[in-house]
């Protein structure tokens, strides 16, 4: 599927030294606890909650996002939480390289591997682990503590295995995310 060209106003985005493009209309809470790998695009109305972290002193990375990731409009990224031995805590979230997260998707996963495509309007439950090279179709709801194996396609509510991906998925998805950053997400003239 060919991705459309998206034109954006340069004044609406902040570009970092490592090539990250972050919309001024996104909400980034606790930015000192968020690490972006480089050449990541965070579009308008997206929310990343880096302020939700474990209690106690010290600096902790709450949300780590890899290279060449795309967070589309309105997606919400917040770390998973649970009560353990009577203590309420948030836990770190790691998102790999070349991950796309669709419009209006809510993610509370513990880990998302590299080369993963998450569709629009999905809900990724707390402490879910999505392995490398997966596709989550639009509208999928993955319940808490789910594990999605590599090279799988999940869909439905609750999310179930519906197909498998070819071994070329890594190369194809990596090329798509690089193409999106370099050729499809362009400033208006």
Backbone torsions as a table, in degrees:
resi	resn	phi	psi	omega
1	UNK	NA	126.4	-179.2
2	UNK	-77.2	129.4	178.3
3	UNK	-84.0	137.7	-179.4
4	UNK	-73.6	158.1	175.6
5	UNK	-77.2	131.5	178.9
6	UNK	-111.1	121.7	177.2
7	UNK	-97.5	133.7	-179.6
8	UNK	-130.4	156.5	175.7
9	UNK	-81.7	125.3	-179.5
10	UNK	-59.3	-32.5	-178.7
11	UNK	-70.2	-17.8	-178.8
12	UNK	-84.6	-12.8	-175.9
13	UNK	-118.4	143.2	172.2
14	UNK	-99.9	127.1	177.4
15	UNK	-108.0	124.6	-177.8
16	UNK	-85.5	173.1	178.7
17	UNK	-60.7	-30.1	-178.2
18	UNK	-92.0	9.5	175.1
19	UNK	88.5	5.7	176.1
20	UNK	-67.6	140.5	177.2
21	UNK	-118.5	111.1	-174.8
22	UNK	-116.6	123.3	179.8
23	UNK	-66.4	138.5	174.4
24	UNK	-68.0	-17.0	179.6
25	UNK	-92.8	5.4	174.2
26	UNK	-90.9	163.7	179.6
27	UNK	-115.0	115.4	179.4
28	UNK	-115.8	107.0	-179.8
29	UNK	-100.4	135.5	178.8
30	UNK	65.5	48.8	-174.9
31	UNK	-58.9	-24.5	178.5
32	UNK	-68.7	-14.5	-179.9
33	UNK	-105.7	10.5	-178.2
34	UNK	-117.5	133.2	177.5
35	UNK	-119.3	125.8	175.7
36	UNK	-108.9	129.9	-173.7
37	UNK	-72.1	-24.5	-178.0
38	UNK	126.8	142.7	-179.0
39	UNK	54.0	38.4	175.8
40	UNK	-100.8	140.5	179.3
41	UNK	-111.4	125.6	175.7
42	UNK	-117.4	110.4	-174.0
43	UNK	-85.4	172.8	-175.4
44	UNK	-56.6	148.6	176.6
45	UNK	68.1	4.6	175.1
46	UNK	-77.1	148.4	-179.8
47	UNK	-126.4	127.4	173.9
48	UNK	-121.5	121.7	-175.5
49	UNK	-100.5	82.6	175.4
50	UNK	-81.4	-11.9	-179.7
51	UNK	-78.2	-14.2	179.2
52	UNK	-88.5	95.6	-175.7
53	UNK	-138.1	171.0	-179.8
54	UNK	-58.0	146.5	176.5
55	UNK	-73.9	156.7	-178.5
56	UNK	114.1	167.0	-176.2
57	UNK	-78.2	172.9	175.3
58	UNK	92.6	162.0	179.6
59	UNK	-89.6	133.2	-179.7
60	UNK	-138.0	138.2	174.6
61	UNK	-78.7	119.6	-178.3
62	UNK	-93.9	-43.4	-179.6
63	UNK	-128.2	120.3	176.6
64	UNK	-115.6	121.6	-178.6
65	UNK	-117.3	129.7	-175.8
66	UNK	-74.7	-166.0	-177.8
67	UNK	-81.4	152.9	174.4
68	UNK	53.1	42.8	176.3
69	UNK	-97.9	153.9	177.9
70	UNK	-129.6	119.2	174.6
71	UNK	-107.3	106.9	-175.8
72	UNK	-74.6	176.8	-172.2
73	UNK	-59.2	136.1	171.8
74	UNK	76.3	8.0	179.6
75	UNK	-80.1	150.7	-177.8
76	UNK	-120.9	125.1	178.9
77	UNK	-116.9	115.5	176.6
78	UNK	-139.8	141.1	-176.6
79	UNK	-66.5	152.0	179.3
80	UNK	-72.2	158.5	-178.7
81	UNK	-141.2	156.7	173.4
82	UNK	-163.0	164.3	174.3
83	UNK	-101.1	124.1	-179.4
84	UNK	-129.0	123.1	-177.1
85	UNK	52.2	43.4	176.9
86	UNK	77.2	2.8	-177.2
87	UNK	-111.5	121.6	177.4
88	UNK	-81.9	128.5	-179.0
89	UNK	-145.1	150.3	168.9
90	UNK	-95.6	152.4	-178.3
91	UNK	-124.0	152.5	-176.5
92	UNK	-65.5	154.6	177.2
93	UNK	-122.6	134.2	178.0
94	UNK	-122.0	127.4	176.7
95	UNK	-116.3	127.8	-175.8
96	UNK	-74.2	-166.2	179.7
97	UNK	-84.9	152.7	174.9
98	UNK	57.6	50.1	178.5
99	UNK	-109.8	132.9	172.9
100	UNK	-114.2	135.5	179.0
101	UNK	-123.1	121.6	-172.9
102	UNK	-72.6	171.8	-179.6
103	UNK	-55.6	140.1	171.6
104	UNK	56.3	32.0	177.5
105	UNK	-96.8	139.8	178.4
106	UNK	-108.2	126.3	-177.5
107	UNK	-122.6	123.4	173.7
108	UNK	-128.1	30.4	-176.0
109	UNK	-70.7	158.1	172.0
110	UNK	-81.0	-38.3	-176.5
111	UNK	-153.6	136.4	171.6
112	UNK	-124.1	123.7	-178.5
113	UNK	-70.6	-172.9	178.6
114	UNK	-85.8	156.2	176.8
115	UNK	61.8	47.9	-178.3
116	UNK	-114.6	138.0	178.0
117	UNK	-118.5	113.1	178.3
118	UNK	-108.0	127.0	-174.7
119	UNK	-75.3	-170.1	180.0
120	UNK	-77.7	153.4	171.6
121	UNK	53.9	35.3	177.8
122	UNK	-94.9	158.7	171.8
123	UNK	-126.2	117.9	178.7
124	UNK	-105.4	109.1	-172.0
125	UNK	-66.3	166.3	-178.3
126	UNK	-58.0	138.6	176.4
127	UNK	60.6	20.0	173.8
128	UNK	-69.5	144.4	175.3
129	UNK	-119.5	120.2	176.7
130	UNK	-110.3	116.5	-177.8
131	UNK	-73.4	178.0	-178.9
132	UNK	-63.6	152.1	170.7
133	UNK	57.6	61.1	178.8
134	UNK	-127.5	161.4	174.9
135	UNK	-132.4	128.0	176.3
136	UNK	-111.1	115.8	-174.3
137	UNK	-73.6	160.9	-178.7
138	UNK	-52.0	138.1	175.1
139	UNK	76.6	7.9	-178.3
140	UNK	-75.3	140.6	174.7
141	UNK	-118.1	113.4	176.1
142	UNK	-97.5	120.0	-179.0
143	UNK	-66.6	161.6	178.1
144	UNK	-54.2	147.3	177.0
145	UNK	66.0	18.7	176.4
146	UNK	-72.6	153.6	172.6
147	UNK	-127.2	121.5	179.6
148	UNK	-103.8	115.8	-177.1
149	UNK	-71.4	159.1	179.2
150	UNK	-57.9	149.5	175.8
151	UNK	60.2	33.6	179.9
152	UNK	-118.5	156.5	176.0
153	UNK	-117.4	126.2	-179.9
154	UNK	-116.3	145.4	177.9
155	UNK	-152.5	161.8	172.5
156	UNK	96.8	179.7	178.8
157	UNK	-134.2	105.3	-0.8
158	UNK	-73.8	157.4	-177.9
159	UNK	-61.7	133.6	179.1
160	UNK	-134.2	156.0	175.8
161	UNK	-66.0	124.4	179.4
162	UNK	-120.2	-17.1	-178.0
163	UNK	-165.3	173.0	175.1
164	UNK	-122.8	154.4	-179.7
165	UNK	-101.6	152.4	178.4
166	UNK	-73.6	165.2	-179.6
167	UNK	-66.1	-17.9	179.5
168	UNK	-79.5	-0.1	-176.1
169	UNK	-53.9	-42.9	-177.9
170	UNK	-58.2	-50.8	-178.2
171	UNK	-65.2	-42.2	-178.8
172	UNK	-63.6	-47.1	-177.5
173	UNK	-68.9	-38.6	177.7
174	UNK	-61.7	-43.4	178.0
175	UNK	-63.2	-39.5	179.2
176	UNK	-63.1	-45.8	-177.7
177	UNK	-69.0	-36.8	177.4
178	UNK	-67.6	-40.7	177.8
179	UNK	-63.2	-41.7	179.4
180	UNK	-60.5	-46.9	-178.9
181	UNK	-64.8	-45.5	-173.0
182	UNK	-84.5	-31.3	-171.3
183	UNK	-125.9	-25.2	-173.3
184	UNK	-102.0	-17.9	179.3
185	UNK	-111.8	88.5	-169.6
186	UNK	-120.1	146.7	178.4
187	UNK	-72.0	147.6	173.8
188	UNK	-67.8	145.8	178.4
189	UNK	-85.2	NA	NA
